[in-house]
Amino acid sequence: MDGKHENGLLKVKDVCALVGITPHTLRYWEKEFPEYLQPHRTAGGHRLYDDHQLRRILEIKYLLKDRFLSIKGTKLYLREKLQGSALHAE
């Protein structure tokens, strides 16, 4: 198999390899950014990620590692981004 689940979603280990983070880091980010990172779940509870979630993980990594924002700063940035996109949807 090419690293994708049968429905085309990526498994945790594959996302981590692509992004360059550990599964521990990914779990931590999911806890810190629950409104922004919402992986799909299998019936057995395994997390799976689509392209949209992968882009969000890459954005979080960029904000934390390249822009040097704190967790708090990243949360604020993402919250404002989500609120801005909700305003444009109305």
C-alpha beads as a LAMMPS data file, in Angstrom:
LAMMPS data file: protein, C-alpha beads

90 atoms
89 bonds

1 atom types
1 bond types

-500.0 500.0 xlo xhi
-500.0 500.0 ylo yhi
-500.0 500.0 zlo zhi

Masses

1 110.0

Atoms # bond

1 1 1 0.000 0.000 0.000
2 1 1 1.240 3.569 -0.661
3 1 1 0.716 4.886 2.878
4 1 1 -2.922 5.741 2.373
5 1 1 -5.878 4.067 3.969
6 1 1 -8.272 2.392 1.504
7 1 1 -10.391 5.559 1.362
8 1 1 -7.434 7.762 0.384
9 1 1 -6.837 9.184 3.858
10 1 1 -3.352 9.244 5.369
11 1 1 -2.400 7.388 8.532
12 1 1 -0.643 9.061 11.461
13 1 1 2.789 7.627 10.632
14 1 1 2.511 8.808 7.022
15 1 1 1.445 12.334 7.983
16 1 1 4.309 12.529 10.471
17 1 1 6.816 11.372 7.857
18 1 1 5.554 13.927 5.325
19 1 1 5.497 16.835 7.776
20 1 1 8.629 15.906 9.723
21 1 1 7.095 15.633 13.184
22 1 1 6.585 12.818 15.671
23 1 1 3.240 11.177 16.470
24 1 1 3.568 12.657 19.972
25 1 1 3.795 16.162 18.483
26 1 1 0.789 15.528 16.253
27 1 1 -1.298 14.319 19.216
28 1 1 -0.222 17.371 21.214
29 1 1 -1.214 19.736 18.403
30 1 1 -4.601 18.007 18.097
31 1 1 -5.196 18.653 21.810
32 1 1 -4.001 22.258 21.601
33 1 1 -5.897 23.122 18.388
34 1 1 -9.094 21.007 18.535
35 1 1 -11.190 23.526 16.597
36 1 1 -8.612 23.557 13.798
37 1 1 -7.382 19.934 13.646
38 1 1 -10.132 17.361 13.430
39 1 1 -8.898 14.107 11.917
40 1 1 -11.305 11.491 10.655
41 1 1 -11.668 8.422 12.878
42 1 1 -12.067 4.791 11.923
43 1 1 -14.535 2.570 13.745
44 1 1 -11.561 1.422 15.826
45 1 1 -10.611 4.999 16.738
46 1 1 -7.551 5.336 14.476
47 1 1 -6.922 8.868 13.211
48 1 1 -6.865 9.488 9.451
49 1 1 -6.089 12.727 7.635
50 1 1 -7.276 14.197 4.342
51 1 1 -5.433 16.828 2.293
52 1 1 -7.254 19.644 4.088
53 1 1 -6.090 18.427 7.506
54 1 1 -2.564 17.906 6.150
55 1 1 -2.451 21.535 4.985
56 1 1 -3.602 22.661 8.435
57 1 1 -0.875 20.609 10.124
58 1 1 1.701 22.161 7.799
59 1 1 0.347 25.617 8.643
60 1 1 0.662 24.968 12.377
61 1 1 4.217 23.731 11.890
62 1 1 5.041 26.849 9.854
63 1 1 3.608 29.179 12.501
64 1 1 5.393 27.439 15.370
65 1 1 8.734 26.538 13.772
66 1 1 9.289 29.169 11.070
67 1 1 7.410 32.202 12.394
68 1 1 8.359 31.304 15.997
69 1 1 4.877 31.967 17.355
70 1 1 4.063 30.500 20.750
71 1 1 1.224 28.020 21.172
72 1 1 -0.869 30.903 22.509
73 1 1 0.063 33.130 19.572
74 1 1 -0.684 30.352 17.098
75 1 1 -4.078 29.749 18.709
76 1 1 -4.901 33.434 18.451
77 1 1 -3.800 33.594 14.818
78 1 1 -5.826 30.500 13.861
79 1 1 -8.895 31.659 15.816
80 1 1 -8.847 34.976 13.984
81 1 1 -8.374 33.177 10.671
82 1 1 -11.356 30.884 11.348
83 1 1 -13.527 33.816 12.417
84 1 1 -12.511 35.754 9.320
85 1 1 -13.419 32.875 7.032
86 1 1 -16.767 32.503 8.841
87 1 1 -17.518 36.190 8.211
88 1 1 -16.766 35.782 4.501
89 1 1 -19.085 32.763 4.304
90 1 1 -22.100 34.781 5.478

Bonds

1 1 1 2
2 1 2 3
3 1 3 4
4 1 4 5
5 1 5 6
6 1 6 7
7 1 7 8
8 1 8 9
9 1 9 10
10 1 10 11
11 1 11 12
12 1 12 13
13 1 13 14
14 1 14 15
15 1 15 16
16 1 16 17
17 1 17 18
18 1 18 19
19 1 19 20
20 1 20 21
21 1 21 22
22 1 22 23
23 1 23 24
24 1 24 25
25 1 25 26
26 1 26 27
27 1 27 28
28 1 28 29
29 1 29 30
30 1 30 31
31 1 31 32
32 1 32 33
33 1 33 34
34 1 34 35
35 1 35 36
36 1 36 37
37 1 37 38
38 1 38 39
39 1 39 40
40 1 40 41
41 1 41 42
42 1 42 43
43 1 43 44
44 1 44 45
45 1 45 46
46 1 46 47
47 1 47 48
48 1 48 49
49 1 49 50
50 1 50 51
51 1 51 52
52 1 52 53
53 1 53 54
54 1 54 55
55 1 55 56
56 1 56 57
57 1 57 58
58 1 58 59
59 1 59 60
60 1 60 61
61 1 61 62
62 1 62 63
63 1 63 64
64 1 64 65
65 1 65 66
66 1 66 67
67 1 67 68
68 1 68 69
69 1 69 70
70 1 70 71
71 1 71 72
72 1 72 73
73 1 73 74
74 1 74 75
75 1 75 76
76 1 76 77
77 1 77 78
78 1 78 79
79 1 79 80
80 1 80 81
81 1 81 82
82 1 82 83
83 1 83 84
84 1 84 85
85 1 85 86
86 1 86 87
87 1 87 88
88 1 88 89
89 1 89 90
